Amino acid sequence: MPRGPARPGWTVTDLVRHLGGVHRHLAHVLRERPPTPPDPAGLVLPESCGCS
């Protein structure tokens, strides 16, 4: 799998999963219009990125 240049150690798959999660989170916020800002801790990063 090719490596993405902006995040050393991430694969293209990691990047696509991360961006998909961010887009799903934003879509949820736009749909639900919560009265308080959502907790970003609910975002799930790909396991293989080595992030915590």
C-alpha positions in Angstrom: 0.0 0.0 0.0 1.5 3.4 -0.9 2.3 5.8 1.9 0.7 9.3 2.2 3.2 12.1 2.2 1.5 14.3 4.8 1.2 11.8 7.6 4.3 9.6 7.9 3.3 6.0 8.8 -0.3 6.4 7.4 -1.4 4.5 4.4 -3.9 5.8 1.9 -6.4 3.5 3.5 -5.8 5.2 6.9 -6.3 8.6 5.4 -9.5 7.6 3.7 -10.9 6.1 6.9 -9.9 9.2 8.9 -11.5 11.6 6.4 -14.6 9.4 6.2 -15.0 9.6 10.0 -14.6 13.3 10.0 -17.2 13.7 7.2 -19.6 11.4 9.1 -19.1 13.4 12.3 -19.7 16.7 10.5 -22.8 15.3 8.7 -24.2 14.2 12.1 -23.6 17.7 13.6 -25.3 19.3 10.6 -28.3 17.0 10.7 -28.8 17.0 14.5 -27.9 20.7 15.2 -26.9 19.9 18.9 -27.3 22.8 21.3 -23.7 22.4 22.6 -20.5 21.6 20.6 -20.1 17.8 20.2 -17.2 16.1 22.0 -14.5 15.3 19.4 -13.4 12.4 21.6 -16.1 10.4 19.8 -14.2 10.5 16.6 -12.6 7.2 15.8 -9.2 7.1 14.1 -7.9 4.1 12.1 -6.1 1.7 14.4 -3.2 1.3 12.1 -2.2 5.0 12.2 -0.5 4.6 15.6 -2.4 7.6 17.1 -4.1 7.6 20.5 
